């Protein structure tokens, strides 16, 4: 199927990403890819991949062994396929399907997910069904994400998720319910005197009980520009 609203943005290293009206990306994708930091030897999967931004950023910055990118919405899937073709990337496999049915060909070292933030039935829904599915738990829940991670991760493998801070308890409960122990948390704020707008959380399959709360990440500098850490993540320094 052909879509008439595809546009292209440049990342780094000659990587092009196709975006559309419904499937775009924001700062949270860059923060999650950096937080997850896969190793070169890792087999990785990005669930709810959307336009594929997190998979593309992990490929660009960390070059893991292989990345599966799972997406249920056909338009977003086509965007990623187009991005991979334009960028000449073979280390990412786009998979069109429901994460609840996803079964990886190999046990995974890392799963990332930028899931819908809002519980179904809460918040104002967008007129676009595609945008609603990306923002609200209409097609998958945190429990679905963690259950998929339980099936796919090897012992000691990591699940890295970002979400709104008010969902942190839900993340930890769901992780533990699926034998994934919360191990690392980092909050993201605009400035030191503003409340966090994002939380990054990592759990390990079969891990022991110990949670590390990392220093807060600030995205804005006192002069109103990007903080040095966000510049590093954006590869501006």
C-alpha positions as CSV (number, residue, x, y, z in Angstrom):
1,X,0.0,0.0,0.0
2,X,1.2,3.5,-0.8
3,X,0.9,6.4,1.7
4,X,1.0,10.0,0.7
5,X,2.2,11.5,4.0
6,X,5.6,9.9,4.3
7,X,8.5,12.3,4.9
8,X,12.1,11.6,5.7
9,X,14.3,12.9,8.5
10,X,18.1,12.3,8.8
11,X,19.6,10.7,11.9
12,X,23.4,10.2,11.8
13,X,25.7,7.9,9.8
14,X,23.6,8.2,6.7
15,X,20.5,6.7,8.4
16,X,17.2,8.0,7.2
17,X,13.9,7.5,9.0
18,X,10.5,7.7,7.4
19,X,7.8,9.4,9.5
20,X,4.1,10.0,9.0
21,X,1.3,12.0,10.5
22,X,0.5,9.1,13.0
23,X,3.9,7.6,13.5
24,X,6.5,10.1,14.5
25,X,9.0,10.1,17.5
26,X,10.1,12.3,20.4
27,X,12.8,12.7,22.9
28,X,11.7,9.7,24.9
29,X,12.8,7.4,22.1
30,X,16.4,8.8,22.2
31,X,16.5,8.5,26.0
32,X,15.3,4.9,26.0
33,X,17.8,3.8,23.3
34,X,20.6,5.4,25.3
35,X,19.4,3.9,28.6
36,X,19.2,0.4,27.1
37,X,22.7,0.6,25.5
38,X,22.9,-2.9,23.9
39,X,26.3,-4.6,23.5
40,X,27.8,-5.6,20.1
41,X,27.1,-9.3,20.9
42,X,23.4,-8.8,21.9
43,X,20.4,-10.1,20.2
44,X,17.7,-7.4,20.7
45,X,14.0,-6.8,20.1
46,X,12.2,-3.5,20.1
47,X,8.5,-4.0,20.9
48,X,5.8,-1.4,19.8
49,X,8.5,-0.1,17.5
50,X,6.3,2.3,15.7
51,X,8.4,4.1,13.1
52,X,11.3,2.1,14.2
53,X,13.2,5.0,15.8
54,X,14.5,3.1,18.8
55,X,15.7,0.1,16.7
56,X,17.4,2.6,14.3
57,X,19.0,4.5,17.1
58,X,20.3,1.3,18.8
59,X,21.7,0.2,15.4
60,X,23.3,3.6,14.8
61,X,24.9,4.0,18.2
62,X,25.6,0.5,19.5
63,X,25.6,-1.9,16.6
64,X,24.2,-5.0,18.4
65,X,24.3,-8.4,16.7
66,X,20.7,-8.2,15.5
67,X,17.4,-6.4,16.2
68,X,13.9,-7.6,15.7
69,X,11.4,-4.6,15.4
70,X,7.8,-5.7,16.2
71,X,4.8,-3.5,15.3
72,X,1.1,-4.3,15.0
73,X,0.1,-1.3,12.8
74,X,0.8,-1.9,9.0
75,X,1.5,1.8,8.2
76,X,4.3,2.0,10.8
77,X,5.6,-1.3,9.7
78,X,5.8,0.1,6.1
79,X,7.6,3.2,7.4
80,X,10.3,1.1,9.0
81,X,10.7,-1.1,5.9
82,X,11.2,2.0,3.8
83,X,13.7,3.4,6.3
84,X,15.7,0.2,6.2
85,X,15.7,0.2,2.4
86,X,16.7,3.9,2.1
87,X,19.5,3.4,4.7
88,X,20.8,0.1,3.4
89,X,20.4,-1.6,6.8
90,X,20.3,-5.4,7.1
91,X,20.8,-5.8,10.8
92,X,17.1,-5.0,11.7
93,X,14.2,-7.3,10.9
94,X,10.8,-5.6,10.8
95,X,8.1,-7.9,12.0
96,X,4.4,-7.0,11.4
97,X,2.4,-8.6,14.2
98,X,1.0,-8.6,17.7
99,X,3.6,-8.7,20.4
100,X,1.4,-11.2,22.3
101,X,2.1,-13.7,19.5
102,X,5.8,-12.8,19.1
103,X,8.2,-15.7,19.4
104,X,11.8,-14.8,18.7
105,X,14.0,-17.2,16.6
106,X,16.7,-17.0,19.3
107,X,16.7,-16.1,23.0
108,X,17.2,-12.4,23.5
109,X,19.7,-10.4,25.5
110,X,17.6,-7.2,25.5
111,X,14.1,-6.2,24.9
112,X,13.1,-2.5,24.7
113,X,9.7,-1.0,24.6
114,X,8.2,2.5,24.5
115,X,4.6,1.3,25.2
116,X,1.3,3.2,25.2
117,X,1.5,5.4,28.3
118,X,-2.2,5.8,29.1
119,X,-4.5,3.1,30.6
120,X,-7.4,2.3,28.3
121,X,-10.4,4.3,29.2
122,X,-8.4,7.3,30.6
123,X,-7.4,10.6,29.0
124,X,-8.6,12.2,25.8
125,X,-8.4,10.0,22.7
126,X,-7.2,11.2,19.3
127,X,-9.5,11.1,16.3
128,X,-6.9,8.9,14.6
129,X,-7.2,5.2,15.6
130,X,-3.5,4.8,14.9
131,X,-2.5,7.6,17.3
132,X,-4.9,6.3,19.9
133,X,-3.4,2.8,19.7
134,X,0.1,4.3,20.2
135,X,-0.9,6.4,23.2
136,X,-3.5,4.3,25.0
137,X,-3.4,0.6,26.1
138,X,-5.9,-0.4,23.4
139,X,-3.9,-3.1,21.7
140,X,-1.4,-4.1,24.5
141,X,-0.9,-3.5,28.2
142,X,2.2,-3.4,30.4
143,X,1.4,-7.0,31.4
144,X,1.4,-8.0,27.7
145,X,4.8,-6.3,27.2
146,X,6.3,-8.1,30.3
147,X,4.8,-11.4,29.3
148,X,6.4,-11.1,25.9
149,X,9.7,-10.3,27.5
150,X,9.4,-13.3,29.8
151,X,9.0,-15.5,26.7
152,X,11.8,-14.0,24.8
153,X,14.6,-13.1,27.2
154,X,17.3,-15.5,28.2
155,X,18.2,-15.8,31.9
156,X,19.8,-12.5,32.9
157,X,18.4,-10.7,29.8
158,X,17.2,-7.2,30.2
159,X,13.9,-5.4,29.6
160,X,14.1,-1.7,29.3
161,X,10.9,0.4,29.3
162,X,10.1,4.1,29.4
163,X,6.8,5.5,30.6
164,X,5.2,8.3,32.6
165,X,6.4,8.3,36.3
166,X,2.8,7.6,37.5
167,X,3.1,4.2,35.9
168,X,6.3,3.2,37.7
169,X,4.4,1.0,40.2
170,X,2.5,-0.7,37.4
171,X,5.9,-1.4,35.6
172,X,7.5,-3.0,38.7
173,X,4.4,-5.1,39.6
174,X,4.1,-6.4,36.0
175,X,7.9,-7.1,35.8
176,X,7.9,-9.1,39.0
177,X,4.7,-11.0,38.0
178,X,6.7,-12.2,35.0
179,X,9.9,-13.1,36.8
180,X,11.7,-10.0,35.7
181,X,13.3,-8.2,38.7
182,X,13.4,-4.4,38.6
183,X,17.1,-3.4,38.7
184,X,17.6,0.1,37.6
185,X,15.4,3.3,37.4
186,X,16.2,6.8,36.2
187,X,13.8,9.8,36.2
188,X,13.9,12.5,33.5
189,X,13.0,16.1,34.3
190,X,13.2,19.3,32.3
191,X,15.1,21.1,35.1
192,X,16.2,20.3,38.7
193,X,13.1,22.2,40.1
194,X,10.5,20.5,37.8
195,X,8.8,17.2,38.4
196,X,9.9,14.2,36.3
197,X,7.9,13.7,33.0
198,X,9.5,10.4,32.2
199,X,10.8,7.3,33.9
200,X,13.3,4.8,32.5
201,X,13.2,1.3,34.0
202,X,15.3,-1.8,33.6
203,X,14.5,-5.3,34.8
204,X,16.5,-8.5,34.5
205,X,15.1,-11.9,33.8
206,X,15.5,-14.0,37.0
207,X,17.5,-11.3,38.7
208,X,18.0,-10.9,42.4
209,X,16.3,-8.2,44.5
210,X,18.3,-4.9,44.3
211,X,17.1,-1.7,42.7
212,X,19.5,1.1,41.7
213,X,18.1,4.6,41.4
214,X,20.3,6.5,39.1
215,X,21.0,10.3,39.2
216,X,18.2,12.3,37.6
217,X,18.5,13.3,33.9
218,X,17.8,16.9,33.0
219,X,17.0,17.8,29.5
220,X,17.3,21.6,29.6
221,X,20.3,23.8,30.5
222,X,19.9,27.0,32.6
223,X,20.2,29.1,29.4
224,X,17.1,27.3,27.9
225,X,19.0,25.1,25.5
226,X,19.6,21.4,25.6
227,X,21.6,20.1,28.6
228,X,25.0,18.6,28.0
229,X,23.7,15.1,28.6
230,X,20.8,15.5,26.1
231,X,23.3,17.0,23.6
232,X,25.4,13.8,24.0
233,X,22.4,11.6,23.5
234,X,21.4,13.6,20.4
235,X,25.1,13.4,19.3
236,X,25.5,17.1,19.2
237,X,28.7,17.0,21.2
